[in-house]
Structures are given as structure tokens and as C-alpha cells.
Amino acid sequence: MRFAKLEGLGNDYLFTEDIPKNPARAARLLCDRHYGVGADGLVLIMEPDVKGADFQIRIFNPDGSEAEMCGNAIRCLGKYLYDRGRTNKQKLKIQTLRGIIPTVLMVRDGRVYRVKADMGEPIFERSRIPMECAAGEEYNQVVNEKLYLDDHNVFEFTALSMGNPHCVIWVEDVDNFPVEKYGPMIETYSLFPNRVNVEFVQMLDEDLIKQRTWERGVGETLACGTGAAAAVVAGVLTGRIKRKSKVELKGGILEIYWSEKDNHVYMTGPCKDVFEGETNII
């Protein structure tokens, strides 16, 4: 299987057009950082099967689970396709489990260096995030609710979906927050039937936040595009930050804009090649 490894702010993915028979098994083997290639996910590139899309992708986490959407992978995909001559378009529509994601490729010296992605509208209905809910709560928003953990700690959180579920928690000092302890506890919390991505976020200014993300099926990553989008939306909903804000992640900075005009969330950030290779371990 031939592949290319790319990264967006340190969130690294393996991209391939050689589709394995068992993608979940391939992801578990290839993403292993000791016995495989090492990555935060495996991205399969295919021909689309819906009208209007240029390409289709499926995204698999290191534990073999399939992700609906990944913002950093979408950006890296644009670079993979354009730099390798798979397309000459600078505007692409990518089919994902989330739906079609429009992207704009920013090119310098014939190569893509940044990508802007239309992440679509945030989803607020409790049943569509999804979260467990009682009769009559299906369409309720989840803003500043309480999360009661087994160690008797209580966190206030806002939940939404950016095509995948997110739980956003505001903290005073994100650098020293025990993400490795509370990330897995909240990821598998019973309120979230499909598990959840968890964002721990610190407000730095009205247009700047700092974020660490525990990704479902992955663990803590250096960056999470949908998580950054979810954090900005949650910050706006709770009156903390502006609709156009920067998100400081371990791997760098993403620019997020939640448009009042069309209610879509737009993400802009860099993407880089790491290396190409070929493997037979699957």
C-alpha cells in the first residue's frame, strides 16, 4: 500500500488511494507509533458517489473506529491532491460522513500552504449531537450543563456537533490541566452514546483562546480542527469570545470564523507534507 503522511499543526494523517480490504485493521496497524508508521488517523481517498463532490474520503482513528469528519485531515487532503497533480482546482468539494465540505486551497510557488474549509453549521439539538435525553428534550441545546464524574468532580460544559460530537469545558489553566485523566473519563461518559471529543479551553482574550483536545478514539492530539470550531461556537454561545477568533493549540494556531450571515463555521490553517512511503504490514 502506497501512502503519504501529512500534518496540520502536528495533527498527522496517512493518506492513501490504495484502499485496504479491512480499513479498521489497517488503521490500527499503520497508526501505531511503535510498530507501524504512526499517525492520528488513516484517510482513504476515493471517487465520490454523491453529485457535486470532487473526491470522497473515509477517516479511521488509531483504534479502528470511523470518524465522521476531521478539519485538519480535510486541509491536508487539499494539499495532497493539488501538489500531486490529482486536481488543478483551487476550490474543492469533499464528500465526508458529515456531508460535502467545500475547501479553498491557497497556493504559493505551485504548492498548497494553507486551506480554508467550510465546516458547515453547528448542530445543537441534544438528540443529534448525540446525547442521551428524556422525552421532550430531543431539540434542547446543551449550554452550561453540569457533568458529574465518578471522582466527585463536577464540570460545566457545552456540547454540540460539528459533524462529530464535542464537549467543551472552560478551565483556568489549560497548560496544567490533567487532560490525560479527565479526557478518557468524559469521552466514555454515559451521556454520550457514540463517545465524545473533549475540549479543555482557556480564554486568553475576546478573540483568542487556548485549547487542548482529547480526541475520541485517539487520545490527546496536537490540534483538532472540528474541536477548535466547536470551542469558538461554545465561546460565542456563552458570551466569552467573538465569532472571529484564533485558537492556540499545541501544534499552532487556527483561525475560526462563525458567520452570522450563513451560520457556517470556517476554519483556516496550514498543512505540510511529512513523507511518502510504501508498506505491506497490512
TASULCOR-V212742 format. One record per residue. N is the residue number from 0. D_FIRST is the distance of its C-alpha to the first C-alpha in Angstrom with 1 decimal. Layout:
# TASULCOR-V212742
n->N d_first->D_FIRST
n->N d_first->D_FIRST
This chain:
# TASULCOR-V212742
n->0 d_first->0.0
n->1 d_first->3.8
n->2 d_first->6.5
n->3 d_first->10.2
n->4 d_first->12.8
n->5 d_first->16.2
n->6 d_first->19.4
n->7 d_first->22.6
n->8 d_first->25.4
n->9 d_first->23.3
n->10 d_first->21.6
n->11 d_first->18.0
n->12 d_first->14.9
n->13 d_first->11.1
n->14 d_first->10.4
n->15 d_first->7.6
n->16 d_first->8.5
n->17 d_first->5.7
n->18 d_first->8.1
n->19 d_first->7.9
n->20 d_first->11.3
n->21 d_first->12.6
n->22 d_first->11.9
n->23 d_first->14.8
n->24 d_first->13.6
n->25 d_first->10.1
n->26 d_first->12.3
n->27 d_first->14.8
n->28 d_first->12.6
n->29 d_first->10.6
n->30 d_first->13.8
n->31 d_first->16.0
n->32 d_first->17.7
n->33 d_first->18.8
n->34 d_first->16.2
n->35 d_first->13.0
n->36 d_first->12.1
n->37 d_first->15.0
n->38 d_first->15.6
n->39 d_first->18.0
n->40 d_first->15.5
n->41 d_first->12.2
n->42 d_first->12.8
n->43 d_first->11.4
n->44 d_first->12.8
n->45 d_first->14.5
n->46 d_first->17.7
n->47 d_first->20.8
n->48 d_first->23.1
n->49 d_first->26.1
n->50 d_first->28.5
n->51 d_first->28.6
n->52 d_first->25.0
n->53 d_first->22.8
n->54 d_first->19.5
n->55 d_first->18.5
n->56 d_first->16.6
n->57 d_first->16.2
n->58 d_first->16.4
n->59 d_first->15.9
n->60 d_first->17.9
n->61 d_first->17.2
n->62 d_first->19.5
n->63 d_first->17.5
n->64 d_first->20.1
n->65 d_first->19.6
n->66 d_first->21.3
n->67 d_first->23.4
n->68 d_first->23.2
n->69 d_first->22.5
n->70 d_first->24.4
n->71 d_first->22.6
n->72 d_first->19.2
n->73 d_first->21.0
n->74 d_first->22.4
n->75 d_first->19.2
n->76 d_first->17.6
n->77 d_first->20.6
n->78 d_first->19.9
n->79 d_first->16.2
n->80 d_first->17.4
n->81 d_first->20.6
n->82 d_first->19.7
n->83 d_first->16.9
n->84 d_first->19.3
n->85 d_first->17.9
n->86 d_first->21.4
n->87 d_first->24.8
n->88 d_first->26.3
n->89 d_first->27.5
n->90 d_first->28.1
n->91 d_first->25.4
n->92 d_first->25.5
n->93 d_first->22.6
n->94 d_first->22.6
n->95 d_first->22.2
n->96 d_first->23.7
n->97 d_first->26.5
n->98 d_first->27.2
n->99 d_first->26.8
n->100 d_first->26.6
n->101 d_first->28.1
n->102 d_first->27.0
n->103 d_first->28.7
n->104 d_first->26.9
n->105 d_first->29.1
n->106 d_first->28.4
n->107 d_first->29.9
n->108 d_first->29.7
n->109 d_first->27.1
n->110 d_first->24.7
n->111 d_first->24.5
n->112 d_first->26.1
n->113 d_first->27.3
n->114 d_first->26.8
n->115 d_first->29.3
n->116 d_first->28.3
n->117 d_first->30.7
n->118 d_first->30.0
n->119 d_first->32.6
n->120 d_first->35.6
n->121 d_first->35.9
n->122 d_first->36.6
n->123 d_first->39.6
n->124 d_first->40.7
n->125 d_first->40.5
n->126 d_first->39.2
n->127 d_first->36.3
n->128 d_first->35.1
n->129 d_first->35.2
n->130 d_first->37.9
n->131 d_first->40.3
n->132 d_first->43.5
n->133 d_first->46.9
n->134 d_first->48.5
n->135 d_first->49.4
n->136 d_first->46.9
n->137 d_first->43.9
n->138 d_first->44.5
n->139 d_first->45.6
n->140 d_first->44.1
n->141 d_first->43.1
n->142 d_first->44.7
n->143 d_first->46.2
n->144 d_first->46.0
n->145 d_first->46.3
n->146 d_first->43.7
n->147 d_first->45.3
n->148 d_first->43.3
n->149 d_first->44.0
n->150 d_first->45.1
n->151 d_first->47.8
n->152 d_first->46.3
n->153 d_first->46.5
n->154 d_first->44.3
n->155 d_first->45.1
n->156 d_first->42.0
n->157 d_first->41.0
n->158 d_first->38.2
n->159 d_first->36.5
n->160 d_first->33.2
n->161 d_first->31.1
n->162 d_first->29.0
n->163 d_first->28.3
n->164 d_first->31.2
n->165 d_first->32.8
n->166 d_first->35.8
n->167 d_first->37.5
n->168 d_first->39.9
n->169 d_first->42.1
n->170 d_first->43.0
n->171 d_first->45.4
n->172 d_first->43.2
n->173 d_first->39.5
n->174 d_first->38.7
n->175 d_first->40.5
n->176 d_first->39.7
n->177 d_first->38.1
n->178 d_first->34.9
n->179 d_first->33.3
n->180 d_first->36.2
n->181 d_first->36.8
n->182 d_first->33.3
n->183 d_first->32.2
n->184 d_first->35.7
n->185 d_first->35.7
n->186 d_first->32.1
n->187 d_first->33.1
n->188 d_first->36.7
n->189 d_first->38.1
n->190 d_first->38.9
n->191 d_first->35.3
n->192 d_first->34.0
n->193 d_first->30.4
n->194 d_first->30.6
n->195 d_first->31.0
n->196 d_first->29.8
n->197 d_first->32.7
n->198 d_first->34.0
n->199 d_first->36.7
n->200 d_first->38.5
n->201 d_first->41.3
n->202 d_first->43.5
n->203 d_first->44.2
n->204 d_first->45.9
n->205 d_first->46.4
n->206 d_first->43.4
n->207 d_first->41.3
n->208 d_first->39.7
n->209 d_first->37.6
n->210 d_first->35.0
n->211 d_first->32.8
n->212 d_first->30.5
n->213 d_first->29.4
n->214 d_first->26.4
n->215 d_first->26.1
n->216 d_first->23.3
n->217 d_first->22.6
n->218 d_first->25.9
n->219 d_first->27.5
n->220 d_first->25.4
n->221 d_first->26.5
n->222 d_first->26.7
n->223 d_first->26.6
n->224 d_first->27.2
n->225 d_first->28.5
n->226 d_first->30.4
n->227 d_first->32.1
n->228 d_first->33.0
n->229 d_first->34.4
n->230 d_first->36.4
n->231 d_first->38.1
n->232 d_first->38.9
n->233 d_first->40.4
n->234 d_first->42.3
n->235 d_first->43.8
n->236 d_first->44.7
n->237 d_first->46.5
n->238 d_first->48.3
n->239 d_first->46.7
n->240 d_first->44.8
n->241 d_first->44.6
n->242 d_first->42.3
n->243 d_first->40.8
n->244 d_first->39.8
n->245 d_first->37.4
n->246 d_first->35.4
n->247 d_first->35.0
n->248 d_first->31.9
n->249 d_first->30.9
n->250 d_first->28.3
n->251 d_first->30.8
n->252 d_first->32.6
n->253 d_first->31.8
n->254 d_first->34.3
n->255 d_first->35.1
n->256 d_first->37.6
n->257 d_first->38.8
n->258 d_first->40.6
n->259 d_first->44.0
n->260 d_first->43.9
n->261 d_first->41.0
n->262 d_first->40.2
n->263 d_first->36.5
n->264 d_first->34.9
n->265 d_first->33.3
n->266 d_first->31.0
n->267 d_first->30.6
n->268 d_first->28.7
n->269 d_first->26.6
n->270 d_first->22.8
n->271 d_first->21.1
n->272 d_first->18.0
n->273 d_first->17.1
n->274 d_first->14.3
n->275 d_first->11.0
n->276 d_first->8.5
n->277 d_first->5.5
n->278 d_first->5.4
n->279 d_first->6.2
n->280 d_first->8.7
n->281 d_first->8.1
